[in-house]
Amino acid sequence: MREKRNVIVFTFIVLLVITLVSGSYAQETEKININKASVQTLVKLKNVGPKIAERIIEFREKNGPFEKPEDIMKVKGIGPKTFELNKDLISVE
């Protein structure tokens, strides 16, 4: 009887860990649409503070939507290094 209880507890713990890990993974892989994101969302990108986030918004308002993620490098303050850090975190859809 005790062995059966231990198996049930162990199974519960494994399922709990799997649920927590998959939930955090889903949050980490959600991309930021640079054509729609607010300043508060854009600052979640690596090496992007409020000033650069505002520049991204100003750029898209003046020039229209970004056509591809690489276009973010047209924004003053975002170069190849910052793009490389964020290329898997951004989308234009």
N, C-alpha and C positions, 0 to 999 in steps of 0.2 A: 504494500500500500504506500509506504514511504517512497519507494523507488518510482512509483507511478506519479506521485506528487512532484518529485524532483524533475521528472521528464516534462511535465506540464509547465512548471516554472521556467525551466531552461528554454522550452519552446516559446513561451511568452516573451522572454528576454530577447531571444534572437529576432522574433518578429518586431519587437519594439525598436531594436537597433536598426533593422532594415528599413523600417518606416521613417525613422529620423534621418538616416543617411540619404535615402532617396528624396526626401523633402528638401533637405539643404542643397542637394545636388541640383534639383530642379530650379531653385532660386538662383543659384550661381550661373546656370547656363542661359537664363533669360536674357535676351539681347536688348540693347537700348536702341530705339529707333531715333537716329539723330535728326530726322526730319520732323519729329513730333515732340521730342522730349523737352521738358521744362529745365530751367536752371538747376532745380533741386535734383532732378534725375541725372542730368549731364555731369554733375560734380561727383557722381559715383564712379566715373571713369578714372583710370589711373592718370595721374599728372594733370588733371583738369580741375581747376578751381573755379570759383564763381566768375572771375573776370573772363577766363577763356570760355566758360559755358555761355556767358552773355555774348561773346564774339561769335560763337557757333550759331546762336539764334539770330543775331544781327545779320550774319552772312547769308543764312537761308532766307531771311525775310527780304534781303536786298537782291539776291541772285537766284532765288527759287530753290526747290528741293535739291538735296544732294542726289546725284544719279548712282553713285557707287560709294562704298565705304572709304575708298582711297581719297575721295574728294574732300574729306575733312582736313586733309593737309593743306588745302587752300586757305584755311583759316589761320590768321596770324597767331603764332604761338604754338601751333601744332605741326611738328615735323615728323620725319620718318620714325624716330625713336618712340614718340608718343603714339603714333599710329600702330607700330608693331606691338606695343603693350596692350592696345585696345582692339586690334582688328577682329578678334574672336568675340568681342563683347558688343559690337555695334552692328546695326543693320540700317538700311534705308527704305525698308518696306513698311 
